[in-house]
Amino acid sequence: MICESDTIAAIATPLSSSGIGIIRVSGEESIALVDKIYRGRRSLNDYNANTINYGHIVDQNGEVVDEVLVSVFRTPHSYTGEDSVEINCHGGIFILRKVLDLVYNTGIRPAEPGEFSKRAFLNGRMDLSEAESVMDLISSGSEASYKNSIRQLSGFLKKKVVKLRSEIIHEAAFVEAALDDPEHYELDGFDDKLVIELNRWISEIKDLSDSYHEGSLIKDGIDTVISGRPNVGKSSLMNFLSGHDKAIVTDIPGTTRDIIEERVVIGDIVLNLIDTAGIRQTSDKVESIGVEKAIKAQSYAQLNLYLVDSSMKLSDIDQKYLSSFDPSSTIILLNKSDLDSIVDMDDIHHFFDGHVVEFSTKTGQGLDQLKSAVSDLFFDGNLDSDRFYITSEQNYNDLNDALKSLELVRSSIANGLSEDFFTSDLYDAYRSLGYIIGEEVEEDLVNKVFSDFCMGK
């Protein structure tokens, strides 16, 4: 059974050969327990807070296991708000595990995923929205996602929510006071004043809620399938965008027989690329399975990059697919534009009314146009790296719940209902916004947020 007051430890850096590896320890007894295996000029208990100290980690026989630097933090000035220790070891996998075993042998237990950040939340070091941004920051794959995570970690969303809740609860409390003490609180004209406030609150919350679709794409990337007939350059495009030879490239049709996946960044946009088998009729059983997977991948991808070889005439298969594609989720790449072209944009537009880009995987021609086309489809042509985006589905749902409650209040006023009808809706909006920052706490939600964290964080 997990006890929140236990002293916990975990490796806080990637478990790989590196210059330095860090073991994080947190809890009331962290300094005293780590001191059992630490040898330095003084006991860890005697060092001041926020200091880093040279010494050695020793085993039960007093033998030196590693030369280390140990950081000491005292409550409340630590990441978790508790007494904490960070052991900076040499970064080999073996030595990190060996030191961690010695830490556990002192009575310290292994931390659960996200338990350090969960304690920071429970101890008031960060609110729930800031805690969620920690993992967004760690996993950010582009400048846009990084900047957005930093804004949330710095309290942008928290400040917005706290301000809205303060204003909502003020008006709800005024109604309650006026209903209880009408001699001292006057409600004449209050509805008109409240409608003005409601319109502003709804507008601000809607702006945040509306940013979720784009925010989720910034955070998670756009699921993108690369499709087309054999030998049009699908695997070459995968290799070009990823910057390495992820897919085998030959002039033999049917070389790619299964789905190949890669995450790439073009500008501020993350694409989760899926390279598929060339679409054609084939008697090869294995290749035909790959073709079926390619067709299926097209159906569930958010973006379809369909390649056409501009140096060859359009085939019947090309014409069939071009006519069937949804322009809102498809970009046609006229590949091999560095060669003499037989097919041009007008030929494509005869069958497809959407974005067409002349491209060359050899020269990189068309990359900027591809970025612009993706931005047009998914970000209305303007991925604003200075705007704040909601990236959490839970936050999105809570914002929409608050919107519904406020719209009920506005509807009640429009229908001439008395003030006591809509105070509960004001409180519901206040409560829904509180879930975002953890002021209204549901244990299952908190556990879900932190269970998605990596070990050591």
C-alpha positions as CSV (number, residue, x, y, z in Angstrom):
1,M,0.0,0.0,0.0
2,I,1.4,3.4,-1.0
3,C,1.8,5.9,1.8
4,E,2.2,9.6,0.8
5,S,4.5,10.2,3.8
6,D,7.1,7.6,2.8
7,T,10.5,8.6,1.7
8,I,10.8,7.8,-2.0
9,A,13.6,7.6,-4.6
10,A,14.0,7.0,-8.3
11,I,16.5,7.7,-11.1
12,A,15.6,11.1,-12.5
13,T,17.7,11.0,-15.6
14,P,17.6,8.6,-18.6
15,L,18.9,5.2,-17.8
16,S,21.8,5.1,-20.3
17,S,25.6,5.6,-20.4
18,S,26.2,9.3,-19.9
19,G,28.4,11.7,-18.1
20,I,26.1,12.2,-15.1
21,G,23.1,10.3,-13.7
22,I,20.9,11.7,-10.9
23,I,19.0,9.8,-8.2
24,R,16.3,11.9,-6.6
25,V,15.1,11.3,-3.0
26,S,12.2,13.0,-1.3
27,G,10.5,12.7,2.1
28,E,10.9,13.6,5.8
29,E,13.7,11.2,6.3
30,S,15.5,11.7,3.0
31,I,18.6,13.5,4.4
32,A,19.1,11.2,7.4
33,L,18.6,8.0,5.3
34,V,20.9,9.0,2.5
35,D,23.5,10.1,5.1
36,K,23.8,6.4,6.0
37,I,25.6,5.7,2.7
38,Y,27.3,9.0,2.2
39,R,30.8,9.9,3.3
40,G,32.0,13.5,3.1
41,R,33.7,16.1,5.2
42,R,30.5,16.4,7.3
43,S,27.2,14.6,7.7
44,L,24.5,15.6,5.3
45,N,22.4,16.7,8.3
46,D,25.0,19.4,9.0
47,Y,24.9,21.0,5.5
48,N,22.9,24.1,4.8
49,A,19.9,23.9,2.5
50,N,20.4,24.4,-1.3
51,T,24.0,23.3,-1.2
52,I,25.8,20.7,-3.3
53,N,28.5,18.7,-1.5
54,Y,31.3,16.5,-2.6
55,G,31.7,13.0,-1.2
56,H,31.4,9.2,-1.8
57,I,28.7,6.6,-1.7
58,V,29.7,3.5,0.3
59,D,28.3,0.0,0.6
60,Q,27.5,-1.9,3.8
61,N,31.2,-2.8,4.2
62,G,32.3,0.8,3.9
63,E,33.8,0.3,0.4
64,V,33.5,3.2,-2.0
65,V,30.9,2.6,-4.7
66,D,31.1,6.0,-6.5
67,E,32.4,9.5,-6.2
68,V,29.4,11.8,-6.1
69,L,28.0,15.3,-5.6
70,V,25.0,15.4,-3.3
71,S,22.5,18.3,-3.3
72,V,20.6,19.0,-0.1
73,F,17.2,20.8,-0.2
74,R,15.0,21.5,2.9
75,T,11.3,22.0,3.1
76,P,9.6,24.0,1.7
77,H,12.3,25.0,-0.8
78,S,12.4,21.9,-3.0
79,Y,10.7,20.6,-6.0
80,T,8.3,18.5,-3.9
81,G,8.1,20.9,-0.9
82,E,9.7,18.2,1.3
83,D,13.2,17.6,2.4
84,S,15.0,16.2,-0.6
85,V,18.4,14.9,-1.8
86,E,19.8,14.5,-5.3
87,I,22.7,12.2,-5.7
88,N,24.8,13.1,-8.8
89,C,26.6,9.9,-9.8
90,H,28.7,8.9,-12.8
91,G,26.2,8.1,-15.5
92,G,26.7,4.4,-16.3
93,I,23.7,2.1,-16.1
94,F,25.4,-0.3,-13.8
95,I,26.6,2.3,-11.3
96,L,23.3,4.1,-11.1
97,R,21.5,0.8,-10.3
98,K,24.1,-0.1,-7.8
99,V,23.8,3.2,-5.9
100,L,20.0,3.1,-6.2
101,D,20.0,-0.4,-4.6
102,L,22.0,1.0,-1.7
103,V,19.5,3.9,-1.3
104,Y,16.6,1.4,-1.2
105,N,18.5,-0.7,1.4
106,T,18.3,2.3,3.9
107,G,14.5,1.9,4.0
108,I,13.6,4.3,1.2
109,R,11.0,2.9,-1.2
110,P,10.8,3.2,-5.0
111,A,8.8,6.1,-6.2
112,E,5.7,5.6,-8.4
113,P,5.6,7.3,-11.8
114,G,4.9,11.0,-11.3
115,E,5.0,10.7,-7.5
116,F,7.5,13.5,-7.1
117,S,5.3,15.9,-9.0
118,K,2.2,14.6,-7.3
119,R,3.8,15.5,-3.9
120,A,4.6,19.0,-5.3
121,F,0.9,19.4,-6.1
122,L,-0.3,18.1,-2.8
123,N,2.2,20.3,-0.9
124,G,1.1,23.4,-2.9
125,R,4.3,23.8,-4.9
126,M,2.3,23.8,-8.2
127,D,-1.4,23.6,-9.2
128,L,-2.8,20.8,-11.3
129,S,-2.5,22.7,-14.6
130,E,1.2,23.5,-13.9
131,A,1.8,19.8,-13.0
132,E,0.3,18.7,-16.3
133,S,2.6,21.1,-18.2
134,V,5.7,19.3,-16.7
135,M,5.2,16.2,-18.9
136,D,4.2,18.4,-21.8
137,L,7.6,20.2,-21.4
138,I,9.5,17.0,-21.2
139,S,7.9,15.5,-24.3
140,S,7.8,18.7,-26.3
141,G,8.9,18.0,-29.9
142,S,8.9,21.5,-31.3
143,E,9.5,25.2,-30.5
144,A,5.8,25.8,-30.4
145,S,5.0,22.9,-27.9
146,Y,8.0,24.0,-25.8
147,K,6.9,27.6,-25.5
148,N,3.3,26.6,-24.8
149,S,4.5,24.3,-22.0
150,I,6.6,27.0,-20.5
151,R,3.7,29.4,-20.4
152,Q,1.5,26.9,-18.6
153,L,4.3,26.0,-16.2
154,S,4.8,29.7,-15.5
155,G,1.1,29.9,-14.4
156,F,-0.6,31.4,-17.4
157,L,-3.6,29.2,-17.3
158,K,-3.7,29.3,-13.5
159,K,-3.9,33.1,-13.4
160,K,-6.7,33.1,-16.0
161,V,-8.7,30.5,-14.0
162,V,-8.1,32.1,-10.6
163,K,-9.3,35.5,-11.9
164,L,-12.4,34.0,-13.5
165,R,-13.3,32.0,-10.4
166,S,-12.8,35.1,-8.2
167,E,-15.2,37.2,-10.3
168,I,-17.8,34.4,-10.6
169,I,-17.9,33.6,-6.9
170,H,-18.1,37.4,-6.1
171,E,-21.3,37.7,-8.1
172,A,-22.8,34.5,-6.8
173,A,-22.0,35.6,-3.2
174,F,-23.7,38.9,-3.9
175,V,-26.9,37.2,-5.0
176,E,-26.9,35.0,-1.9
177,A,-26.4,38.0,0.3
178,A,-29.1,40.0,-1.4
179,L,-31.6,37.2,-1.1
180,D,-30.8,36.7,2.6
181,D,-30.6,40.4,3.4
182,P,-32.7,42.5,0.9
183,E,-32.7,45.5,3.2
184,H,-28.9,46.1,2.7
185,Y,-28.3,44.6,-0.8
186,E,-30.1,45.9,-3.8
187,L,-30.7,43.6,-6.9
188,D,-32.3,46.3,-9.1
189,G,-30.3,46.4,-12.3
190,F,-28.1,43.5,-11.2
191,D,-29.2,41.2,-14.1
192,D,-28.1,43.8,-16.7
193,K,-24.7,44.2,-15.0
194,L,-24.3,40.4,-14.7
195,V,-25.1,39.8,-18.4
196,I,-22.1,42.1,-19.3
197,E,-19.9,40.0,-17.0
198,L,-21.3,36.8,-18.4
199,N,-20.6,37.7,-22.0
200,R,-17.0,38.5,-21.1
201,W,-16.5,35.3,-19.1
202,I,-18.0,33.2,-21.8
203,S,-15.8,34.9,-24.4
204,E,-12.6,34.3,-22.4
205,I,-13.4,30.7,-21.7
206,K,-14.5,30.0,-25.2
207,D,-11.2,31.4,-26.5
208,L,-9.3,28.9,-24.3
209,S,-11.7,26.0,-25.2
210,D,-11.4,26.8,-29.0
211,S,-7.6,26.5,-28.8
212,Y,-7.7,22.9,-27.8
213,H,-7.9,21.4,-31.3
214,E,-4.8,23.2,-32.4
215,G,-3.2,22.7,-29.0
216,S,-3.6,18.9,-29.2
217,L,-1.9,19.0,-32.6
218,I,1.0,21.1,-31.3
219,K,1.4,18.7,-28.4
220,D,0.8,15.3,-30.0
221,G,1.6,16.0,-33.6
222,I,-0.5,15.4,-36.8
223,D,-1.0,11.7,-37.7
224,T,0.2,11.7,-41.3
225,V,0.1,8.9,-43.9
226,I,2.4,9.0,-47.0
227,S,0.6,7.2,-49.8
228,G,0.8,6.8,-53.6
229,R,1.7,4.3,-56.2
230,P,4.9,2.3,-56.1
231,N,8.2,4.2,-56.9
232,V,6.7,7.7,-56.6
233,G,9.2,8.5,-53.8
234,K,7.2,7.7,-50.6
235,S,10.2,6.2,-48.8
236,S,12.5,8.9,-50.1
237,L,10.1,11.5,-48.6
238,M,10.1,9.7,-45.3
239,N,13.9,9.6,-45.3
240,F,14.2,13.3,-46.4
241,L,11.9,14.6,-43.6
242,S,13.3,12.4,-40.9
243,G,16.9,13.2,-41.9
244,H,18.1,9.6,-42.0
245,D,17.5,6.4,-43.9
246,K,14.4,5.1,-42.1
247,A,13.0,3.3,-45.1
248,I,14.6,1.2,-47.8
249,V,14.7,3.0,-51.2
250,T,15.0,1.0,-54.4
251,D,13.6,1.2,-57.9
252,I,11.9,-2.2,-57.4
253,P,8.1,-1.8,-57.1
254,G,6.8,-3.2,-53.8
255,T,10.0,-2.7,-51.7
256,T,7.9,-1.2,-48.9
257,R,5.5,-3.9,-47.7
258,D,4.6,-2.8,-44.2
259,I,3.9,0.4,-42.4
260,I,6.9,2.4,-41.2
261,E,6.5,5.2,-38.6
262,E,8.6,8.2,-37.7
263,R,8.0,11.4,-35.8
264,V,9.4,14.5,-37.6
265,V,9.4,18.3,-37.1
266,I,9.0,20.7,-40.0
267,G,9.2,24.3,-38.7
268,D,6.9,24.4,-35.6
269,I,4.8,21.5,-36.8
270,V,5.2,17.9,-35.6
271,L,4.1,15.1,-38.1
272,N,3.7,11.5,-37.0
273,L,4.6,10.0,-40.4
274,I,3.5,6.7,-41.6
275,D,5.1,5.4,-44.8
276,T,2.9,2.8,-46.6
277,A,3.2,0.2,-49.3
278,G,2.6,1.5,-52.9
279,I,-1.0,1.2,-53.9
280,R,-1.4,-1.1,-56.9
281,Q,-2.9,-4.4,-57.9
282,T,-0.6,-7.3,-57.0
283,S,-0.6,-11.1,-56.8
284,D,2.1,-11.0,-54.1
285,K,0.3,-12.1,-50.9
286,V,2.6,-10.2,-48.5
287,E,2.6,-7.0,-50.6
288,S,-1.2,-7.1,-51.0
289,I,-1.5,-7.1,-47.2
290,G,0.7,-4.0,-47.2
291,V,-1.6,-2.3,-49.8
292,E,-4.6,-3.1,-47.6
293,K,-2.9,-1.5,-44.6
294,A,-2.0,1.6,-46.8
295,I,-5.6,2.1,-47.8
296,K,-6.8,1.6,-44.2
297,A,-4.1,4.1,-42.9
298,Q,-5.5,6.7,-45.3
299,S,-8.9,6.4,-43.7
300,Y,-7.9,7.2,-40.2
301,A,-5.0,9.6,-40.7
302,Q,-5.5,13.3,-40.0
303,L,-3.4,14.2,-43.0
304,N,-2.8,12.4,-46.2
305,L,0.4,13.2,-48.2
306,Y,-0.4,11.6,-51.6
307,L,2.7,11.5,-53.9
308,V,2.4,11.7,-57.7
309,D,5.5,11.2,-59.9
310,S,5.5,14.3,-62.0
311,S,7.8,12.7,-64.6
312,M,5.1,10.1,-65.6
313,K,1.6,10.4,-66.8
314,L,-1.2,10.1,-64.3
315,S,-2.4,6.5,-64.0
316,D,-6.0,5.4,-63.6
317,I,-5.2,4.7,-59.9
318,D,-4.0,8.2,-59.4
319,Q,-7.1,9.7,-61.1
320,K,-9.4,7.5,-59.0
321,Y,-7.8,8.5,-55.7
322,L,-7.3,12.2,-56.6
323,S,-11.1,12.4,-57.3
324,S,-11.9,10.8,-53.9
325,F,-9.6,12.7,-51.6
326,D,-11.0,15.2,-49.0
327,P,-9.2,18.6,-49.7
328,S,-9.4,19.5,-46.0
329,S,-7.1,16.6,-45.0
330,T,-5.0,15.9,-48.1
331,I,-2.0,17.5,-49.7
332,I,-0.8,16.3,-53.1
333,L,3.0,16.3,-53.6
334,L,4.1,16.5,-57.3
335,N,7.4,14.7,-56.6
336,K,10.5,14.5,-58.7
337,S,10.0,18.2,-59.8
338,D,13.8,18.2,-60.4
339,L,13.2,16.1,-63.5
340,D,11.4,17.0,-66.7
341,S,7.7,17.2,-65.7
342,I,4.9,15.6,-67.7
343,V,2.3,16.3,-65.0
344,D,1.7,19.8,-63.7
345,M,-0.6,21.4,-61.1
346,D,-3.4,22.0,-63.6
347,D,-3.5,18.3,-64.4
348,I,-3.9,17.6,-60.7
349,H,-6.5,20.3,-60.2
350,H,-8.6,18.7,-62.9
351,F,-9.3,15.9,-60.3
352,F,-8.5,17.5,-57.0
353,D,-9.4,20.9,-55.6
354,G,-7.0,21.4,-52.8
355,H,-3.3,22.0,-51.9
356,V,-0.8,20.8,-54.5
357,V,2.9,21.3,-53.9
358,E,5.7,20.7,-56.4
359,F,8.3,18.8,-54.5
360,S,11.7,17.1,-54.8
361,T,13.1,14.8,-52.2
362,K,16.5,15.2,-53.8
363,T,16.8,19.0,-53.7
364,G,14.3,19.8,-50.9
365,Q,12.4,22.0,-53.3
366,G,8.8,22.6,-52.0
367,L,9.5,22.1,-48.3
368,D,8.5,25.6,-47.4
369,Q,5.3,25.3,-49.5
370,L,4.6,22.0,-47.7
371,K,4.9,23.7,-44.3
372,S,2.5,26.5,-45.5
373,A,0.0,23.9,-46.8
374,V,0.0,22.0,-43.5
375,S,-0.4,25.3,-41.6
376,D,-3.3,26.3,-43.8
377,L,-5.1,23.0,-43.2
378,F,-4.6,22.7,-39.5
379,F,-3.8,26.2,-38.1
380,D,-5.7,28.5,-40.4
381,G,-2.4,29.6,-42.0
382,N,-1.1,31.0,-38.7
383,L,0.5,28.8,-36.0
384,D,1.0,31.6,-33.5
385,S,3.9,30.6,-31.2
386,D,3.1,33.5,-28.9
387,R,-0.5,32.3,-28.3
388,F,-1.4,30.0,-25.4
389,Y,-3.1,26.7,-26.4
390,I,-5.0,24.3,-24.2
391,T,-3.5,20.8,-24.7
392,S,-5.2,18.7,-22.0
393,E,-8.5,17.0,-22.9
394,Q,-9.6,17.1,-19.3
395,N,-9.0,20.9,-19.2
396,Y,-11.0,21.2,-22.4
397,N,-13.9,19.2,-20.9
398,D,-13.8,21.3,-17.7
399,L,-13.9,24.6,-19.7
400,N,-16.8,23.4,-21.7
401,D,-18.7,22.4,-18.5
402,A,-18.1,25.9,-17.2
403,L,-19.3,27.4,-20.4
404,K,-22.6,25.3,-20.3
405,S,-23.2,26.5,-16.7
406,L,-22.6,30.2,-17.6
407,E,-24.8,29.9,-20.7
408,L,-27.6,28.5,-18.5
409,V,-27.3,31.6,-16.3
410,R,-27.5,33.8,-19.4
411,S,-30.6,31.9,-20.6
412,S,-32.2,32.2,-17.1
413,I,-31.8,36.0,-17.2
414,A,-33.1,36.2,-20.8
415,N,-36.2,34.3,-19.7
416,G,-36.8,36.6,-16.8
417,L,-36.2,34.1,-14.1
418,S,-35.4,35.3,-10.6
419,E,-31.8,35.4,-9.3
420,D,-32.2,32.3,-7.0
421,F,-32.7,30.2,-10.2
422,F,-29.2,30.7,-11.5
423,T,-26.9,30.9,-8.4
424,S,-26.4,27.1,-8.5
425,D,-25.3,27.4,-12.2
426,L,-22.7,30.1,-11.2
427,Y,-21.4,27.8,-8.5
428,D,-21.2,24.9,-11.0
429,A,-19.1,27.1,-13.3
430,Y,-16.9,28.0,-10.4
431,R,-16.5,24.4,-9.5
432,S,-15.7,23.2,-13.1
433,L,-13.0,25.8,-13.4
434,G,-11.6,24.7,-10.1
435,Y,-11.0,21.2,-11.4
436,I,-8.4,22.7,-13.9
437,I,-6.1,24.0,-11.1
438,G,-7.0,21.3,-8.5
439,E,-8.9,23.6,-6.2
440,E,-11.8,21.2,-6.6
441,V,-10.1,17.8,-6.2
442,E,-11.3,14.4,-7.4
443,E,-8.8,11.8,-6.3
444,D,-9.3,9.6,-9.4
445,L,-8.5,12.6,-11.7
446,V,-5.3,13.5,-9.7
447,N,-4.1,9.9,-9.8
448,K,-4.8,9.8,-13.6
449,V,-2.8,12.9,-14.2
450,F,0.3,11.8,-12.4
451,S,0.2,8.1,-13.5
452,D,1.0,9.3,-17.0
453,F,4.3,10.9,-15.8
454,C,7.7,9.3,-16.3
455,M,9.6,7.6,-13.5
456,G,11.7,10.0,-11.4
457,K,9.4,13.0,-12.1
